[in-house]
Amino acid sequence: MSVEQLVVAIVVVAAVGFGVARTIRIIPQATAAIIERLGRYHRTLSPGLNLVVPFIDRVKDMIDLREQVVSFPPQPVITSDNLVVSIDTVIYFQVTNPKAATYEIANFLIGVEQLTVTTLRNVVGGMDLERTLTSREDINTALRGVLDDATGKWGIRVNRVELKAIDPPVSIQDSMEKQMRADRDKRAAVLTAEGQRQAAILAAEGEKQAAVLRARGEAEAAVLRAQAEAEAQAMRAKGQADAIGMVFRAIHEGNPSQQLLAYQYLQTLPEIAKGDANKIWIVPSEMGKVLESLGGLFTTPPKGPDAR
């Protein structure tokens, strides 16, 4: 084989290899390829091994079919009360129609960003600052509805819209912080006063219950003391009655004479006079007779009928 033939063979093999390489297209998973034939859309290649016509079919774009997350820079938005707030947004979207995403719009990312900015200004422009700060979910829902409707013809589905941050002006932030601090101080004062009131109420109830218990205890103690005193008096009276009865029985059984009784009475008088309160003595009317009886005890009887 001559050199010329060898060169021709190498060229043919290279051309065939190049043609085969241009014929085989391997598309990764979750990716779609747009094929144009002679400058016109031909078909969309799915993931895996695909065959195309070399030099006639051309791969225009490779479209990622996974859900994508795009964070847009802060955008100044004017609220209904003429305050400028800076809002950061995050868009979660997914390409559902690679052909529409390629041919219906030149750059769908720029389109989504600009549509988000204009929609955000329209939504927030009808709210005041306080509602804007407290209505994140409403703003997200409104943005998602408008973006999903507008991007549907582009072959894009907006799954979710989130507001990363809503930053009011610095002066408004200072005022809000002061207001929040004042509200916290007010709530703290209210809670402190409520706690003191509850403590005073509980203390008063405790004192009331203690006073009731003390009074009840004193009443029960007085009743018990009265009962004990009554029982003691009854026992003393019974003892005295028994003693008197025993003395009475002993006296009657012993049949004492009147002179003996008068002598015992005189012996008892000093014991009666020992008390400090015994200033006045009451002498019975029979005292004279008693003394006469006692006198008869100590008088010597006459020795004869003529004795004087």
MARKE-487543 format. One line per field, with one value per residue (C-alpha): chain; residue in one letter; y, x, z; residue number from 0. Coordinates in Angstrom, 2 decimals. Example, Ala and Ser with C-alpha at 12.3 -4.5 7.8 and 13.67 -1.06 7.14 Angstrom:
BEGIN
chaine <- [A;A]
residu <- [A;S]
north <- [-4.50;-1.06]
east <- [12.30;13.67]
up <- [7.80;7.14]
num <- [0;1]
# end
This chain:
BEGIN
chaine <- [A;A;A;A;A;A;A;A;A;A;A;A;A;A;A;A;A;A;A;A;A;A;A;A;A;A;A;A;A;A;A;A;A;A;A;A;A;A;A;A;A;A;A;A;A;A;A;A;A;A;A;A;A;A;A;A;A;A;A;A;A;A;A;A;A;A;A;A;A;A;A;A;A;A;A;A;A;A;A;A;A;A;A;A;A;A;A;A;A;A;A;A;A;A;A;A;A;A;A;A;A;A;A;A;A;A;A;A;A;A;A;A;A;A;A;A;A;A;A;A;A;A;A;A;A;A;A;A;A;A;A;A;A;A;A;A;A;A;A;A;A;A;A;A;A;A;A;A;A;A;A;A;A;A;A;A;A;A;A;A;A;A;A;A;A;A;A;A;A;A;A;A;A;A;A;A;A;A;A;A;A;A;A;A;A;A;A;A;A;A;A;A;A;A;A;A;A;A;A;A;A;A;A;A;A;A;A;A;A;A;A;A;A;A;A;A;A;A;A;A;A;A;A;A;A;A;A;A;A;A;A;A;A;A;A;A;A;A;A;A;A;A;A;A;A;A;A;A;A;A;A;A;A;A;A;A;A;A;A;A;A;A;A;A;A;A;A;A;A;A;A;A;A;A;A;A;A;A;A;A;A;A;A;A;A;A;A;A;A;A;A;A;A;A;A;A;A;A;A;A;A;A;A;A;A;A;A;A]
residu <- [M;S;V;E;Q;L;V;V;A;I;V;V;V;A;A;V;G;F;G;V;A;R;T;I;R;I;I;P;Q;A;T;A;A;I;I;E;R;L;G;R;Y;H;R;T;L;S;P;G;L;N;L;V;V;P;F;I;D;R;V;K;D;M;I;D;L;R;E;Q;V;V;S;F;P;P;Q;P;V;I;T;S;D;N;L;V;V;S;I;D;T;V;I;Y;F;Q;V;T;N;P;K;A;A;T;Y;E;I;A;N;F;L;I;G;V;E;Q;L;T;V;T;T;L;R;N;V;V;G;G;M;D;L;E;R;T;L;T;S;R;E;D;I;N;T;A;L;R;G;V;L;D;D;A;T;G;K;W;G;I;R;V;N;R;V;E;L;K;A;I;D;P;P;V;S;I;Q;D;S;M;E;K;Q;M;R;A;D;R;D;K;R;A;A;V;L;T;A;E;G;Q;R;Q;A;A;I;L;A;A;E;G;E;K;Q;A;A;V;L;R;A;R;G;E;A;E;A;A;V;L;R;A;Q;A;E;A;E;A;Q;A;M;R;A;K;G;Q;A;D;A;I;G;M;V;F;R;A;I;H;E;G;N;P;S;Q;Q;L;L;A;Y;Q;Y;L;Q;T;L;P;E;I;A;K;G;D;A;N;K;I;W;I;V;P;S;E;M;G;K;V;L;E;S;L;G;G;L;F;T;T;P;P;K;G;P;D;A;R]
north <- [0.00;3.32;6.41;8.07;5.09;5.05;8.71;8.22;5.28;7.31;10.18;7.82;6.18;9.59;10.79;7.65;7.98;11.63;10.82;8.07;10.43;13.03;10.39;9.15;11.47;10.43;12.60;12.63;11.90;14.81;16.58;17.22;18.16;20.28;19.01;21.28;19.90;22.37;25.24;24.13;22.35;18.62;16.81;16.66;13.99;12.10;10.86;7.91;6.88;8.73;8.74;11.82;12.55;14.07;17.43;17.77;17.54;19.91;20.00;23.54;23.54;21.19;21.89;20.94;19.39;19.43;21.94;25.04;27.64;31.20;33.98;37.48;40.52;42.89;45.05;48.44;48.48;51.39;50.60;52.34;54.64;55.85;53.88;52.16;48.59;46.22;42.73;39.61;36.82;33.19;31.37;27.59;26.58;23.65;23.37;21.21;21.89;22.18;23.28;26.19;27.22;27.37;29.04;31.00;33.28;34.21;33.85;32.48;33.29;37.00;36.81;35.20;37.77;40.79;39.33;38.73;42.33;43.88;41.57;42.21;45.96;45.63;43.42;45.34;48.71;48.05;47.32;49.51;48.73;46.89;44.65;44.03;42.85;40.56;39.22;37.20;34.23;36.40;37.99;34.57;33.23;36.25;36.08;32.35;32.69;35.48;33.88;30.45;31.87;34.02;31.42;28.58;29.48;29.45;25.80;26.65;25.74;27.95;25.67;28.13;31.76;32.81;36.21;35.95;39.34;42.52;45.37;48.72;51.95;52.37;55.13;52.92;50.02;52.23;53.33;49.75;48.61;51.37;50.44;46.76;47.62;49.77;46.96;44.46;46.83;47.33;43.58;43.08;45.76;44.25;40.77;42.10;43.90;40.83;38.70;41.10;41.17;37.39;37.23;39.72;37.78;34.50;36.08;37.53;34.19;32.48;34.93;34.52;30.75;30.97;33.30;30.97;27.99;29.84;30.91;27.41;25.99;28.47;27.70;23.99;24.50;26.63;23.96;21.28;23.37;24.01;20.34;19.43;22.03;20.82;17.23;18.27;20.18;17.27;14.92;17.30;17.70;13.94;13.50;16.07;14.50;11.08;12.50;14.24;11.09;9.04;11.57;11.69;7.93;7.74;10.33;8.57;5.20;6.49;8.24;11.11;13.29;16.93;17.87;16.02;17.79;21.14;20.35;19.39;22.60;24.70;22.91;23.71;27.46;28.26;26.56;28.69;31.87;31.23;32.62;36.28;36.82;35.60;38.96;38.40;35.38;34.36;32.72;30.34;30.98;27.66;28.87;29.77;26.31;24.83;26.97;25.99;22.35;22.91;24.75;21.80;19.62;21.66;22.49;20.28;18.86;19.66;17.13;17.35;18.78;21.65;22.63;26.17]
east <- [0.00;1.34;1.50;-1.33;-3.60;-2.64;-3.49;-6.82;-7.62;-6.79;-8.96;-11.86;-11.56;-11.41;-14.43;-16.37;-15.37;-16.32;-19.63;-20.34;-19.41;-21.79;-24.47;-24.47;-25.74;-25.80;-28.16;-27.72;-30.58;-32.97;-31.78;-33.43;-31.70;-33.32;-32.49;-32.73;-32.66;-31.51;-32.27;-35.76;-36.94;-36.95;-37.38;-36.42;-33.98;-34.75;-32.09;-30.02;-28.55;-29.92;-29.04;-29.06;-28.15;-24.69;-24.20;-27.98;-29.21;-27.73;-28.08;-29.24;-29.63;-29.33;-32.20;-32.00;-35.33;-34.63;-36.23;-34.09;-33.65;-32.87;-32.25;-32.79;-30.98;-32.88;-35.43;-36.64;-40.43;-42.66;-45.54;-48.91;-47.72;-44.77;-42.03;-39.27;-38.55;-35.95;-37.24;-35.22;-37.01;-36.27;-38.01;-38.36;-39.25;-38.97;-38.90;-41.80;-41.62;-38.06;-39.27;-41.32;-38.50;-36.16;-38.32;-41.01;-38.57;-34.96;-33.87;-36.43;-34.32;-34.29;-37.98;-38.81;-36.71;-38.32;-41.79;-41.12;-39.97;-42.98;-45.45;-43.84;-44.14;-47.80;-48.63;-46.66;-47.74;-51.25;-50.11;-48.80;-45.57;-47.13;-49.19;-46.20;-44.14;-46.88;-48.29;-45.44;-47.66;-50.18;-47.40;-45.92;-49.29;-49.98;-46.53;-46.80;-50.22;-49.14;-45.79;-47.30;-49.89;-47.38;-44.64;-46.94;-46.57;-42.79;-42.89;-42.01;-43.87;-43.28;-43.50;-42.86;-41.99;-40.34;-39.44;-36.00;-36.06;-38.11;-35.89;-37.54;-35.50;-33.05;-35.12;-38.21;-36.24;-35.15;-38.74;-39.96;-37.31;-38.30;-41.94;-41.19;-39.06;-41.89;-44.38;-42.11;-41.67;-45.44;-46.10;-43.45;-45.05;-48.50;-47.23;-45.43;-48.55;-50.66;-48.21;-48.24;-52.05;-52.24;-49.67;-51.67;-54.88;-53.24;-51.69;-55.07;-56.77;-54.04;-54.43;-58.21;-57.96;-55.39;-57.66;-60.62;-58.55;-57.25;-60.78;-62.06;-59.20;-59.79;-63.51;-62.87;-60.28;-62.76;-65.42;-63.00;-61.89;-65.52;-66.31;-63.26;-64.15;-67.74;-66.57;-64.10;-66.78;-69.14;-66.46;-65.64;-69.31;-69.76;-66.70;-67.98;-71.42;-69.88;-67.76;-70.71;-72.74;-70.00;-69.64;-73.39;-73.60;-70.68;-72.22;-75.57;-74.02;-71.78;-74.76;-72.60;-73.78;-74.55;-71.56;-69.21;-70.71;-70.30;-66.67;-65.98;-67.65;-65.40;-62.33;-63.44;-63.83;-60.06;-59.79;-62.67;-61.00;-57.74;-59.07;-58.32;-61.86;-63.44;-63.92;-67.49;-68.61;-72.20;-72.94;-75.89;-78.80;-78.11;-74.65;-75.86;-77.16;-73.89;-71.88;-74.20;-73.59;-69.84;-70.09;-71.84;-68.89;-66.36;-68.59;-68.07;-71.40;-72.44;-71.53;-74.81;-78.22;-77.22;-74.09;-74.19]
up <- [0.00;-1.06;1.12;-0.75;-0.14;3.54;3.91;2.18;4.43;7.54;6.32;5.60;9.01;10.72;8.78;9.63;13.30;13.34;11.72;14.21;17.06;15.68;15.26;18.87;21.61;25.28;27.32;31.16;33.55;34.32;31.18;27.82;24.52;21.81;18.28;15.26;11.74;9.16;11.52;12.53;15.67;15.07;18.35;22.05;23.10;26.33;28.77;27.53;24.17;21.13;17.41;15.22;11.63;11.53;9.82;9.51;13.11;15.69;19.47;20.25;24.06;27.02;29.43;33.13;34.19;37.92;40.27;40.39;43.09;42.13;44.65;43.32;44.73;47.08;45.30;46.59;46.89;47.96;50.32;50.37;53.20;51.02;52.78;50.82;51.88;50.51;49.74;48.91;47.04;46.29;43.42;43.18;39.62;37.21;33.42;32.27;28.51;27.16;23.70;25.10;27.48;24.47;21.82;23.70;25.55;24.98;28.62;31.01;34.12;33.30;32.46;35.81;37.67;36.01;36.38;40.07;40.59;38.88;40.59;43.96;43.50;42.55;45.54;48.16;46.76;48.04;51.60;54.38;56.20;59.12;56.88;54.63;57.57;58.88;55.58;54.16;53.41;51.55;49.47;48.69;47.58;45.36;43.75;43.11;41.48;39.11;38.22;37.64;35.25;33.37;33.06;32.01;28.31;28.76;29.82;33.42;36.61;39.67;42.70;45.48;46.17;49.43;50.85;52.42;54.10;54.31;55.46;56.24;56.43;59.30;60.94;60.81;62.27;65.19;65.79;65.62;68.08;70.50;70.14;70.69;73.73;75.11;74.50;76.27;79.22;79.35;79.30;81.97;84.17;83.64;84.49;87.58;88.79;88.10;90.03;92.98;92.93;92.89;95.70;97.79;97.17;98.12;101.24;102.29;101.71;103.71;106.60;106.48;106.58;109.40;111.41;110.85;111.90;114.98;115.97;115.40;117.44;120.28;120.26;120.36;123.10;125.12;124.69;125.78;128.77;129.74;129.40;131.48;134.12;134.23;134.57;137.29;139.17;138.83;140.10;143.00;143.85;143.70;145.92;148.39;148.34;148.95;151.75;153.35;153.01;154.61;157.46;157.90;158.05;160.42;162.70;162.79;163.22;166.06;167.79;169.15;171.98;171.58;173.68;171.28;168.27;169.97;170.72;167.11;165.95;168.13;166.76;163.21;163.81;163.65;160.26;159.01;160.29;158.38;155.08;154.20;153.00;156.21;157.88;159.09;161.06;161.24;164.54;164.51;166.85;168.53;169.56;173.02;173.61;172.34;174.74;177.60;176.72;176.64;179.98;181.50;180.48;182.42;185.50;188.59;189.77;193.40;196.08;198.01;197.78;200.03;198.17;196.72]
num <- [0;1;2;3;4;5;6;7;8;9;10;11;12;13;14;15;16;17;18;19;20;21;22;23;24;25;26;27;28;29;30;31;32;33;34;35;36;37;38;39;40;41;42;43;44;45;46;47;48;49;50;51;52;53;54;55;56;57;58;59;60;61;62;63;64;65;66;67;68;69;70;71;72;73;74;75;76;77;78;79;80;81;82;83;84;85;86;87;88;89;90;91;92;93;94;95;96;97;98;99;100;101;102;103;104;105;106;107;108;109;110;111;112;113;114;115;116;117;118;119;120;121;122;123;124;125;126;127;128;129;130;131;132;133;134;135;136;137;138;139;140;141;142;143;144;145;146;147;148;149;150;151;152;153;154;155;156;157;158;159;160;161;162;163;164;165;166;167;168;169;170;171;172;173;174;175;176;177;178;179;180;181;182;183;184;185;186;187;188;189;190;191;192;193;194;195;196;197;198;199;200;201;202;203;204;205;206;207;208;209;210;211;212;213;214;215;216;217;218;219;220;221;222;223;224;225;226;227;228;229;230;231;232;233;234;235;236;237;238;239;240;241;242;243;244;245;246;247;248;249;250;251;252;253;254;255;256;257;258;259;260;261;262;263;264;265;266;267;268;269;270;271;272;273;274;275;276;277;278;279;280;281;282;283;284;285;286;287;288;289;290;291;292;293;294;295;296;297;298;299;300;301;302;303;304;305;306;307]
# end
